[in-house]
Amino acid sequence: MRRIIIPETFDIVWRIRLLIPLAILFFICGALFLFIAFYIIPIVIILLIIFFFAIFYYIPAFRKKQSILYKDNKIFIKRGVWFKKNIIIQIKAIQFYKKSISPLEKTLNLSTIRLYMAGSQNIISCLNKSDILYLCSIIDKYNSI
């Protein structure tokens, strides 16, 4: 049995991913503000509320409530802040996997793995590279038998 811990740098990655589209929205709102000032102020306030809610509550809660456990040739994944989701993946059901690293993840020494099964896929993102390599070695060892 091995518990895979989601690193705290997970928060940084998702905060930056959230910041980019929100910056574009603020830029658009700023351009619109020149023309219709009174109608755009509520939109900017709503965007700020959503941004601070996501940054300070949802992203840290998502990381804390996500857990990955390897036990008895199965991977148990628990996710969800409000709506809980439990996923059980048998190692023998995994047909292949794909590792990927975004430039942002590369700077923080993180990686993402996609597990492909018959008819479905699961994405486990922002894990330490050592945990990804551990999962890959287990899948390779079991599939080579």
DSSP file (Angstrom, degrees, kcal/mol; ACC not computed):
  #  RESIDUE AA STRUCTURE BP1 BP2  ACC     N-H-->O    O-->H-N    N-H-->O    O-->H-N    TCO  KAPPA ALPHA  PHI   PSI    X-CA   Y-CA   Z-CA
    1    1 A M              0   0    0      0, 0.0     2,-0.4     0, 0.0    70,-0.2   0.000 360.0 360.0 360.0 130.3    0.0    0.0    0.0
    2    2 A R  E     -A   70   0A   0     68,-2.5    68,-3.1     2,-0.0     2,-0.5  -0.982 360.0-148.4-139.9 127.3    1.3    3.4   -1.0
    3    3 A R  E     -A   69   0A   0     -2,-0.4     2,-0.6    66,-0.2    66,-0.2  -0.818  12.7-147.4 -94.1 128.4   -0.4    6.7   -0.6
    4    4 A I  E     -A   68   0A   0     64,-3.0    64,-1.0    -2,-0.5     2,-0.4  -0.868  14.9-145.8 -98.8 122.0    0.5    9.3   -3.3
    5    5 A I        -     0   0    0     -2,-0.6   123,-0.4    62,-0.1   126,-0.1  -0.718  10.4-128.5 -94.4 133.7    0.5   12.8   -1.9
    6    6 A I        -     0   0    0     -2,-0.4   121,-0.1    60,-0.3   120,-0.1  -0.697  34.2-125.2 -77.8 121.8   -0.6   15.8   -4.0
    7    7 A P    >   -     0   0    0      0, 0.0     3,-1.5     0, 0.0     4,-0.3  -0.241  11.1-119.4 -70.8 158.4    2.1   18.4   -3.7
    8    8 A E  T >> S+     0   0    0      1,-0.3     3,-1.2     2,-0.2     4,-0.7   0.711 109.1  73.3 -69.2 -19.6    1.5   21.9   -2.6
    9    9 A T  H 3> S+     0   0    0      1,-0.3     4,-2.1     2,-0.2    -1,-0.3   0.652  77.6  79.6 -69.3 -12.4    2.8   23.2   -5.9
   10   10 A F  H <> S+     0   0    0     -3,-1.5     4,-2.1     1,-0.2    -1,-0.3   0.896  89.7  53.9 -54.9 -41.8   -0.5   21.9   -7.3
   11   11 A D  H <> S+     0   0    0     -3,-1.2     4,-2.2    -4,-0.3    -1,-0.2   0.899 106.2  51.2 -61.3 -41.9   -2.1   25.1   -6.0
   12   12 A I  H  X S+     0   0    0     -4,-0.7     4,-2.2     2,-0.2     5,-0.2   0.924 109.2  50.3 -63.1 -45.2    0.5   27.3   -7.8
   13   13 A V  H  X S+     0   0    0     -4,-2.1     4,-2.3     1,-0.2    -1,-0.2   0.937 114.3  42.9 -60.0 -48.3   -0.1   25.5  -11.1
   14   14 A W  H  X S+     0   0    0     -4,-2.1     4,-1.6     1,-0.2    -1,-0.2   0.807 111.1  55.2 -73.5 -28.0   -3.9   25.9  -10.9
   15   15 A R  H  X S+     0   0    0     -4,-2.2     4,-1.9    -5,-0.2    -1,-0.2   0.905 110.9  45.0 -67.8 -39.8   -3.8   29.5   -9.7
   16   16 A I  H  X S+     0   0    0     -4,-2.2     4,-1.6     2,-0.2    -2,-0.2   0.902 111.1  53.3 -69.2 -40.0   -1.7   30.4  -12.7
   17   17 A R  H  < S+     0   0    0     -4,-2.3    -1,-0.2     1,-0.2    -2,-0.2   0.834 113.2  44.6 -62.9 -31.2   -4.0   28.5  -15.0
   18   18 A L  H  X S+     0   0    0     -4,-1.6     4,-1.4     1,-0.2    -1,-0.2   0.825 107.8  58.9 -78.4 -33.3   -6.9   30.4  -13.6
   19   19 A L  H  X S+     0   0    0     -4,-1.9     4,-2.4     1,-0.2    -2,-0.2   0.851  96.9  60.3 -67.7 -36.2   -5.1   33.8  -13.7
   20   20 A I  H  X S+     0   0    0     -4,-1.6     4,-1.7     2,-0.2    -1,-0.2   0.956 109.4  38.3 -63.8 -54.4   -4.5   33.8  -17.4
   21   21 A P  H  > S+     0   0    0      0, 0.0     4,-2.2     0, 0.0    -1,-0.2   0.872 116.5  53.9 -65.5 -31.5   -8.1   33.6  -18.7
   22   22 A L  H  X S+     0   0    0     -4,-1.4     4,-2.4     2,-0.2    -2,-0.2   0.879 105.3  52.8 -68.9 -35.4   -9.2   36.0  -15.9
   23   23 A A  H  X S+     0   0    0     -4,-2.4     4,-2.0     2,-0.2    -1,-0.2   0.887 108.8  50.6 -64.2 -38.2   -6.6   38.5  -16.9
   24   24 A I  H  X S+     0   0    0     -4,-1.7     4,-2.3     2,-0.2    -2,-0.2   0.917 109.9  50.1 -64.5 -42.7   -8.0   38.4  -20.5
   25   25 A L  H  X S+     0   0    0     -4,-2.2     4,-2.8     1,-0.2    -2,-0.2   0.907 110.3  49.7 -62.3 -41.4  -11.5   38.9  -19.1
   26   26 A F  H  X S+     0   0    0     -4,-2.4     4,-2.5     2,-0.2    -1,-0.2   0.874 109.0  52.7 -65.3 -35.8  -10.3   41.9  -17.1
   27   27 A F  H  X S+     0   0    0     -4,-2.0     4,-1.9     2,-0.2    -2,-0.2   0.925 111.5  45.8 -63.6 -44.2   -8.6   43.4  -20.1
   28   28 A I  H  X S+     0   0    0     -4,-2.3     4,-2.4     2,-0.2    -2,-0.2   0.916 113.4  49.6 -64.3 -43.3  -11.9   43.0  -22.1
   29   29 A C  H  X S+     0   0    0     -4,-2.8     4,-2.0     1,-0.2    -2,-0.2   0.880 108.9  53.1 -63.6 -37.4  -13.8   44.5  -19.2
   30   30 A G  H  X S+     0   0    0     -4,-2.5     4,-0.7     2,-0.2    -1,-0.2   0.885 109.3  48.4 -64.6 -38.1  -11.4   47.4  -19.0
   31   31 A A  H >< S+     0   0    0     -4,-1.9     3,-0.6     1,-0.2     4,-0.4   0.900 113.4  47.0 -68.1 -39.9  -11.8   48.1  -22.7
   32   32 A L  H >X S+     0   0    0     -4,-2.4     4,-2.7     1,-0.2     3,-1.3   0.800  99.4  70.1 -69.6 -27.6  -15.6   48.0  -22.3
   33   33 A F  H 3< S+     0   0    0     -4,-2.0    -1,-0.2     1,-0.3    -2,-0.2   0.810  90.0  61.9 -60.5 -30.2  -15.4   50.3  -19.2
   34   34 A L  T << S+     0   0    0     -4,-0.7    -1,-0.3    -3,-0.6     3,-0.2   0.815 115.4  31.2 -64.7 -29.2  -14.4   53.1  -21.5
   35   35 A F  T <4 S+     0   0    0     -3,-1.3     2,-0.4    -4,-0.4    -2,-0.2   0.864 134.1  20.2 -99.1 -43.6  -17.7   52.9  -23.3
   36   36 A I     X  +     0   0    0     -4,-2.7     4,-1.1     1,-0.1     3,-0.2  -0.696  66.8 167.4-130.8  80.5  -20.3   51.7  -20.8
   37   37 A A  H  > S+     0   0    0     -2,-0.4     4,-1.1     1,-0.2     3,-0.2   0.875  72.2  50.0 -65.9 -42.7  -18.9   52.4  -17.3
   38   38 A F  H  4 S+     0   0    0      1,-0.2    -1,-0.2     2,-0.2    -5,-0.1   0.793 111.4  47.6 -74.2 -26.8  -22.0   51.8  -15.2
   39   39 A Y  H  > S+     0   0    0     -3,-0.2     4,-0.5     1,-0.2    -1,-0.2   0.737 109.5  52.4 -84.5 -22.6  -22.9   48.4  -16.7
   40   40 A I  H  X S+     0   0    0     -4,-1.1     4,-2.2    -3,-0.2     5,-0.2   0.724  90.0  76.2 -88.4 -22.0  -19.4   46.9  -16.5
   41   41 A I  H  X S+     0   0    0     -4,-1.1     4,-2.2     1,-0.2     5,-0.2   0.908  95.1  48.7 -59.8 -45.0  -18.8   47.6  -12.8
   42   42 A P  H  > S+     0   0    0      0, 0.0     4,-2.4     0, 0.0    -1,-0.2   0.880 110.4  52.7 -62.2 -35.1  -21.0   44.7  -11.5
   43   43 A I  H  X S+     0   0    0     -4,-0.5     4,-2.5     2,-0.2    -2,-0.2   0.922 109.3  48.4 -65.0 -42.9  -19.4   42.3  -14.0
   44   44 A V  H  X S+     0   0    0     -4,-2.2     4,-2.2     2,-0.2    -1,-0.2   0.903 111.7  50.0 -63.6 -41.2  -15.9   43.3  -12.7
   45   45 A I  H  X S+     0   0    0     -4,-2.2     4,-2.1     2,-0.2    -2,-0.2   0.910 111.0  48.8 -64.6 -42.1  -17.1   42.8   -9.1
   46   46 A I  H  X S+     0   0    0     -4,-2.4     4,-2.5     2,-0.2    -2,-0.2   0.909 110.8  50.8 -63.8 -42.1  -18.5   39.4   -9.9
   47   47 A L  H  X S+     0   0    0     -4,-2.5     4,-2.5     1,-0.2    -2,-0.2   0.893 109.8  50.4 -62.8 -39.4  -15.3   38.4  -11.6
   48   48 A L  H  X S+     0   0    0     -4,-2.2     4,-2.6     2,-0.2     5,-0.2   0.901 110.1  49.9 -64.7 -40.7  -13.3   39.4   -8.6
   49   49 A I  H  X S+     0   0    0     -4,-2.1     4,-2.3     2,-0.2    -2,-0.2   0.930 112.7  46.7 -63.4 -45.0  -15.5   37.5   -6.2
   50   50 A I  H  X S+     0   0    0     -4,-2.5     4,-2.5     2,-0.2    -2,-0.2   0.916 112.7  50.8 -62.6 -42.9  -15.2   34.3   -8.4
   51   51 A F  H  X S+     0   0    0     -4,-2.5     4,-2.7     1,-0.2     5,-0.2   0.945 113.1  43.1 -61.1 -50.4  -11.4   34.8   -8.7
   52   52 A F  H  X S+     0   0    0     -4,-2.6     4,-2.4     1,-0.2     5,-0.3   0.861 113.2  53.2 -67.6 -34.3  -10.9   35.2   -4.9
   53   53 A F  H  X>S+     0   0    0     -4,-2.3     4,-1.9    -5,-0.2     5,-1.8   0.939 113.4  43.2 -62.1 -46.8  -13.2   32.3   -4.2
   54   54 A A  I  <>S+     0   0    0     -4,-2.5     5,-2.3     3,-0.2    -2,-0.2   0.914 117.5  45.6 -66.6 -42.9  -11.3   30.0   -6.5
   55   55 A I  I  <5S+     0   0    0     -4,-2.7    -2,-0.2    -5,-0.2    -1,-0.2   0.927 123.9  29.3 -67.9 -46.3   -7.9   31.1   -5.4
   56   56 A F  I  <5S+     0   0    0     -4,-2.4    -2,-0.2    -5,-0.2    -1,-0.2   0.646 134.8  15.9 -97.3 -15.4   -8.4   31.0   -1.6
   57   57 A Y  I  X5S+     0   0    0     -4,-1.9     4,-2.1    -5,-0.3     5,-0.2   0.726 120.1  42.7-118.8 -59.0  -11.0   28.3   -1.2
   58   58 A Y  I  ><S+     0   0    0     -5,-1.8     4,-2.6     1,-0.2     5,-0.2   0.915 112.4  47.2 -68.0 -47.7  -11.7   25.9   -4.0
   59   59 A I  H  ><S+     0   0    0     -5,-2.3     4,-2.0     2,-0.2    -1,-0.2   0.938 116.5  43.2 -64.0 -47.8   -8.2   25.1   -5.3
   60   60 A P  H  > S+     0   0    0      0, 0.0     4,-2.2     0, 0.0    -1,-0.2   0.895 115.6  50.2 -63.9 -36.5   -6.7   24.4   -1.8
   61   61 A A  H  X S+     0   0    0     -4,-2.1     4,-2.0     2,-0.2    -2,-0.2   0.885 108.3  53.1 -67.1 -37.4   -9.8   22.4   -0.9
   62   62 A F  H  X S+     0   0    0     -4,-2.6     4,-0.7    -5,-0.2    -1,-0.2   0.916 110.5  46.9 -62.8 -43.1   -9.6   20.4   -4.1
   63   63 A R  H >< S+     0   0    0     -4,-2.0     3,-0.6     1,-0.2   -57,-0.2   0.912 113.3  48.5 -65.2 -41.8   -5.9   19.5   -3.4
   64   64 A K  H 3< S+     0   0    0     -4,-2.2    -1,-0.2     1,-0.2    -2,-0.2   0.829 114.0  46.0 -68.9 -31.1   -6.7   18.5    0.2
   65   65 A K  H 3< S+     0   0    0     -4,-2.0     2,-0.5    -5,-0.2    -1,-0.2   0.466  94.4  89.5 -93.9  -1.1   -9.7   16.4   -0.7
   66   66 A Q    <<  +     0   0    0     -4,-0.7     2,-0.4    -3,-0.6   -60,-0.3  -0.839  54.3 171.8 -95.7 129.4   -8.0   14.5   -3.5
   67   67 A S  E     - B   0  78A   0     11,-2.0    11,-2.7    -2,-0.5     2,-0.4  -0.994  19.0-161.4-138.5 147.1   -6.2   11.4   -2.6
   68   68 A I  E     -AB   4  77A   0    -64,-1.0   -64,-3.0    -2,-0.4     2,-0.4  -0.995  12.8-179.5-129.0 128.8   -4.5    8.6   -4.6
   69   69 A L  E     -AB   3  76A   0      7,-2.5     7,-3.4    -2,-0.4     2,-0.6  -0.995  16.2-155.2-133.7 131.4   -3.8    5.2   -3.0
   70   70 A Y  E     +AB   2  75A   0    -68,-3.1   -68,-2.5    -2,-0.4     2,-0.3  -0.936  32.4 148.7-105.9 123.2   -2.1    2.2   -4.6
   71   71 A K  E >   - B   0  74A   0      3,-2.5     3,-0.9    -2,-0.6    -2,-0.1  -0.957  60.6  -4.9-156.3 132.2   -3.1   -1.1   -2.9
   72   72 A D  T 3  S-     0   0    0     -2,-0.3     3,-0.1     1,-0.3    -1,-0.1   0.887 126.7 -52.8  53.0  49.4   -3.6   -4.7   -4.1
   73   73 A N  T 3  S+     0   0    0      1,-0.2    18,-2.4    17,-0.1    19,-0.4   0.797 118.8 107.0  57.5  32.2   -2.9   -3.9   -7.8
   74   74 A K  E <   -BC  71  90A   0     -3,-0.9    -3,-2.5    16,-0.2     2,-0.5  -0.983  61.8-142.3-135.9 148.5   -5.6   -1.2   -7.7
   75   75 A I  E     -BC  70  89A   0     14,-3.0    14,-2.7    -2,-0.3     2,-0.5  -0.963  15.8-160.2-110.9 121.7   -5.4    2.5   -7.8
   76   76 A F  E     -BC  69  88A   0     -7,-3.4    -7,-2.5    -2,-0.5     2,-0.5  -0.900   8.9-173.8-103.8 123.5   -8.0    4.3   -5.6
   77   77 A I  E     -BC  68  87A   0     10,-3.1    10,-3.2    -2,-0.5     2,-0.5  -0.975   5.2-170.3-120.9 126.2   -8.6    7.9   -6.5
   78   78 A K  E     +BC  67  86A   0    -11,-2.7   -11,-2.0    -2,-0.5     2,-0.3  -0.968  17.5 164.1-115.1 130.7  -10.9   10.2   -4.4
   79   79 A R  E     + C   0  85A   0      6,-2.5     6,-2.6    -2,-0.5   -13,-0.1  -0.914  16.1  81.3-138.3 162.9  -11.9   13.6   -5.7
   80   80 A G        -     0   0    0     -2,-0.3     4,-0.1     4,-0.2     5,-0.1   0.214  38.1-151.0 115.3 134.7  -14.3   16.3   -5.2
   81   81 A V  S    S+     0   0    0      2,-0.2     3,-0.1     3,-0.1    -1,-0.0   0.858 102.6   2.2 -93.4 -53.5  -14.9   19.3   -3.0
   82   82 A W  S    S+     0   0    0      1,-0.3     2,-0.7     2,-0.0    -2,-0.0   0.810 136.8  44.8-101.4 -42.0  -18.8   19.4   -3.1
   83   83 A F  S    S-     0   0    0      2,-0.0    -1,-0.3     0, 0.0    -2,-0.2  -0.916  83.7-143.5-108.8 111.9  -19.5   16.3   -5.2
   84   84 A K        -     0   0    0     -2,-0.7     2,-0.4    -3,-0.1    -4,-0.2  -0.463  16.5-172.4 -78.4 143.3  -17.4   13.3   -4.1
   85   85 A K  E     -C   79   0A   0     -6,-2.6    -6,-2.5    -2,-0.2     2,-0.5  -0.980   6.5-165.5-138.7 123.6  -16.2   10.9   -6.7
   86   86 A N  E     -C   78   0A   0     -2,-0.4     2,-0.4    -8,-0.2    -8,-0.2  -0.940   8.4-171.6-110.5 127.6  -14.4    7.6   -6.0
   87   87 A I  E     -C   77   0A   0    -10,-3.2   -10,-3.1    -2,-0.5     2,-0.5  -0.970   6.7-167.7-121.4 130.9  -12.6    5.9   -8.8
   88   88 A I  E     -C   76   0A   0     -2,-0.4     2,-0.5   -12,-0.2   -12,-0.2  -0.979   7.5-173.3-118.8 121.3  -11.1    2.4   -8.6
   89   89 A I  E     -C   75   0A   0    -14,-2.7   -14,-3.0    -2,-0.5     2,-0.4  -0.959  15.4-144.7-117.4 120.7   -8.8    1.4  -11.4
   90   90 A Q  E >>  -C   74   0A   0     -2,-0.5     3,-1.2   -16,-0.2     4,-0.6  -0.677  15.5-134.5 -81.2 137.4   -7.4   -2.1  -11.7
   91   91 A I  G >4 S+     0   0    0    -18,-2.4     3,-1.1    -2,-0.4    -1,-0.1   0.870 105.3  57.1 -60.7 -36.9   -3.9   -2.2  -13.0
   92   92 A K  G 34 S+     0   0    0    -19,-0.4    -1,-0.3     1,-0.2   -18,-0.1   0.711 100.5  59.5 -69.2 -17.9   -4.7   -5.1  -15.4
   93   93 A A  G <4 S+     0   0    0     -3,-1.2     2,-0.5    24,-0.0    25,-0.5   0.653  80.6 100.0 -82.9 -15.3   -7.5   -2.9  -16.9
   94   94 A I  E <<  -D  117   0B   0     -3,-1.1    23,-0.2    -4,-0.6     3,-0.1  -0.603  49.4-175.7 -75.5 118.6   -5.0   -0.2  -18.0
   95   95 A Q  E     -     0   0B   0     21,-2.6     2,-0.3    -2,-0.5    -1,-0.2   0.902  64.8 -27.3 -82.0 -44.2   -4.3   -0.6  -21.6
   96   96 A F  E     -D  116   0B   0     20,-1.2    20,-2.6     2,-0.0    -1,-0.3  -0.975  57.1-142.4-160.7 169.1   -1.7    2.1  -21.9
   97   97 A Y  E     -D  115   0B   0     -2,-0.3     2,-0.4    18,-0.2    18,-0.2  -0.913   4.6-150.8-134.7 161.2   -0.7    5.4  -20.3
   98   98 A K  E     -D  114   0B   0     16,-2.0    16,-2.5    -2,-0.3     2,-0.4  -0.986   7.2-153.8-137.4 125.5    0.7    8.7  -21.4
   99   99 A K  E     +D  113   0B   0     -2,-0.4     2,-0.3    14,-0.2    14,-0.2  -0.765  18.8 176.5 -95.0 142.9    2.9   11.0  -19.4
  100  100 A S  E     -D  112   0B   0     12,-2.7    12,-2.7    -2,-0.4     2,-0.4  -0.992  16.1-161.9-145.3 153.8    2.9   14.7  -20.2
  101  101 A I        -     0   0    0     -2,-0.3    10,-0.1    10,-0.2    -2,-0.0  -0.984   9.7-151.3-137.5 122.7    4.6   17.8  -18.8
  102  102 A S     >  -     0   0    0     -2,-0.4     4,-2.5     1,-0.1     5,-0.2  -0.503  34.6-107.8 -83.0 162.3    3.5   21.4  -19.4
  103  103 A P  H  > S+     0   0    0      0, 0.0     4,-1.5     0, 0.0     5,-0.1   0.878 122.1  50.7 -58.7 -36.3    6.1   24.2  -19.3
  104  104 A L  H  > S+     0   0    0      1,-0.2     4,-1.0     2,-0.2     5,-0.1   0.911 111.0  47.4 -67.2 -42.2    4.6   25.4  -16.0
  105  105 A E  H  4>S+     0   0    0      1,-0.2     5,-2.8     2,-0.2     4,-0.3   0.861 107.0  58.7 -65.8 -34.8    4.7   21.9  -14.5
  106  106 A K  H ><5S+     0   0    0     -4,-2.5     3,-1.0     1,-0.2    -1,-0.2   0.889 102.9  51.5 -63.1 -39.2    8.3   21.4  -15.7
  107  107 A T  H 3<5S+     0   0    0     -4,-1.5    -1,-0.2     1,-0.2    -2,-0.2   0.796 114.6  43.6 -68.3 -26.4    9.5   24.5  -13.8
  108  108 A L  T 3<5S-     0   0    0     -4,-1.0    -1,-0.2    -3,-0.3    -2,-0.2   0.302 114.7-114.5-100.7   8.4    7.8   23.1  -10.6
  109  109 A N  T < 5S+     0   0    0     -3,-1.0    20,-1.0    -4,-0.3     2,-0.2   0.894  72.0 132.1  60.6  44.6    9.1   19.5  -11.2
  110  110 A L  E   < - E   0 128B   0     -5,-2.8     2,-0.3    18,-0.2    18,-0.2  -0.704  34.4-169.5-117.5 171.3    5.6   18.1  -11.7
  111  111 A S  E     - E   0 127B   0     16,-2.1    16,-2.5    -2,-0.2     2,-0.4  -0.974  14.5-133.9-156.1 165.1    4.0   15.8  -14.3
  112  112 A T  E     -D  100   0B   0    -12,-2.7   -12,-2.7    -2,-0.3     2,-0.4  -0.961  14.0-161.8-125.7 142.9    0.6   14.5  -15.5
  113  113 A I  E     -DE  99 124B   0     11,-2.5    11,-2.8    -2,-0.4     2,-0.5  -0.987   4.8-156.7-126.8 137.1   -0.3   11.0  -16.4
  114  114 A R  E     -DE  98 123B   0    -16,-2.5   -16,-2.0    -2,-0.4     2,-0.6  -0.958   9.5-156.3-110.7 125.0   -3.3    9.8  -18.4
  115  115 A L  E     -DE  97 122B   0      7,-3.1     7,-2.2    -2,-0.5     2,-0.5  -0.902   7.8-157.7-104.1 121.1   -4.5    6.3  -17.8
  116  116 A Y  E     +DE  96 121B   0    -20,-2.6   -21,-2.6    -2,-0.6   -20,-1.2  -0.875  17.2 168.7-105.0 124.0   -6.4    4.7  -20.7
  117  117 A M  E >   -DE  94 120B   0      3,-2.8     3,-1.2    -2,-0.5     2,-0.7  -0.681  54.0 -64.0-117.6 176.6   -8.8    1.8  -20.1
  118  118 A A  T 3  S-     0   0    0    -25,-0.5     3,-0.1     1,-0.3   -24,-0.0  -0.513 122.2  -8.7 -65.6 109.2  -11.3    0.2  -22.4
  119  119 A G  T 3  S+     0   0    0     -2,-0.7     2,-0.3     1,-0.1    -1,-0.3   0.436 128.7  57.5  86.4  -0.2  -13.8    3.0  -23.0
  120  120 A S  E <   -E  117   0B   0     -3,-1.2    -3,-2.8     2,-0.0     2,-0.3  -0.974  55.3-157.2-153.1 166.8  -12.5    5.5  -20.5
  121  121 A Q  E     -E  116   0B   0     -2,-0.3     2,-0.4    -5,-0.2    -5,-0.2  -0.989   5.9-155.9-144.8 151.4   -9.6    7.5  -19.4
  122  122 A N  E     -E  115   0B   0     -7,-2.2    -7,-3.1    -2,-0.3     2,-0.5  -0.992   8.5-151.0-129.0 137.9   -8.5    9.2  -16.1
  123  123 A I  E     -E  114   0B   0     -2,-0.4     2,-0.6    -9,-0.2    -9,-0.2  -0.931   7.9-171.6-111.4 126.6   -6.1   12.1  -15.8
  124  124 A I  E     -E  113   0B   0    -11,-2.8   -11,-2.5    -2,-0.5     3,-0.3  -0.955  22.0-171.1-115.3 109.7   -4.0   12.5  -12.7
  125  125 A S  E     +     0   0B   0     -2,-0.6   -13,-0.2   -13,-0.2  -115,-0.0  -0.670  48.5  19.2-109.0 158.2   -2.4   15.9  -12.9
  126  126 A C  E    S+     0   0B   0     -2,-0.3     2,-0.3     1,-0.2    -1,-0.2   0.873  76.1 147.6  60.0  47.2    0.3   17.8  -11.0
  127  127 A L  E     -E  111   0B   0    -16,-2.5   -16,-2.1    -3,-0.3    -1,-0.2  -0.731  56.2 -91.8-102.0 159.0    2.0   14.9   -9.3
  128  128 A N  E  >  -E  110   0B   0   -123,-0.4     4,-2.0    -2,-0.3     3,-0.4  -0.369  35.3-119.3 -62.8 148.7    5.7   14.7   -8.4
  129  129 A K  H  > S+     0   0    0    -20,-1.0     4,-2.6     1,-0.2     5,-0.2   0.846 113.4  58.2 -61.3 -33.5    7.8   13.1  -11.1
  130  130 A S  H  > S+     0   0    0      1,-0.2     4,-1.9     2,-0.2    -1,-0.2   0.886 106.4  48.2 -65.1 -37.6    8.8   10.3   -8.7
  131  131 A D  H  > S+     0   0    0     -3,-0.4     4,-2.4     2,-0.2    -1,-0.2   0.887 111.5  50.1 -68.9 -38.3    5.2    9.4   -8.1
  132  132 A I  H  X S+     0   0    0     -4,-2.0     4,-2.6     2,-0.2    -2,-0.2   0.925 111.0  48.8 -63.8 -44.1    4.5    9.3  -11.8
  133  133 A L  H  X S+     0   0    0     -4,-2.6     4,-2.4     2,-0.2    -2,-0.2   0.868 109.4  53.4 -64.3 -35.6    7.5    7.1  -12.4
  134  134 A Y  H  X S+     0   0    0     -4,-1.9     4,-2.0     2,-0.2    -2,-0.2   0.938 110.8  45.8 -62.7 -47.5    6.3    4.8   -9.5
  135  135 A L  H  X S+     0   0    0     -4,-2.4     4,-2.4     1,-0.2    -2,-0.2   0.908 113.0  50.6 -62.4 -41.4    2.9    4.4  -11.2
  136  136 A C  H  X S+     0   0    0     -4,-2.6     4,-2.8     1,-0.2     5,-0.2   0.895 109.1  50.6 -63.9 -40.1    4.5    3.8  -14.6
  137  137 A S  H  X S+     0   0    0     -4,-2.4     4,-2.5     2,-0.2    -1,-0.2   0.883 110.6  49.5 -66.4 -37.1    6.8    1.2  -13.2
  138  138 A I  H  X S+     0   0    0     -4,-2.0     4,-2.5     2,-0.2     5,-0.2   0.931 113.3  45.9 -65.1 -45.2    3.9   -0.6  -11.6
  139  139 A I  H  X S+     0   0    0     -4,-2.4     4,-2.5     2,-0.2    -2,-0.2   0.923 115.1  47.1 -64.3 -44.1    1.8   -0.5  -14.8
  140  140 A D  H  X S+     0   0    0     -4,-2.8     4,-1.4     1,-0.2    -2,-0.2   0.908 113.1  48.9 -64.0 -41.7    4.8   -1.7  -16.9
  141  141 A K  H  X S+     0   0    0     -4,-2.5     4,-0.6    -5,-0.2    -2,-0.2   0.917 115.1  43.5 -65.0 -42.8    5.6   -4.5  -14.4
  142  142 A Y  H >< S+     0   0    0     -4,-2.5     3,-0.6     1,-0.2    -2,-0.2   0.885 114.8  48.6 -72.0 -37.7    2.1   -5.8  -14.3
  143  143 A N  H 3< S+     0   0    0     -4,-2.5    -1,-0.2     1,-0.2    -2,-0.2   0.700 104.5  60.3 -76.5 -18.6    1.5   -5.5  -18.0
  144  144 A S  H 3<        0   0    0     -4,-1.4    -1,-0.2     1,-0.2    -2,-0.2   0.668 360.0 360.0 -81.0 -15.1    4.7   -7.3  -18.9
  145  145 A I    <<        0   0    0     -3,-0.6    -1,-0.2    -4,-0.6    -2,-0.1   0.481 360.0 360.0 -76.6 360.0    3.6  -10.4  -17.0
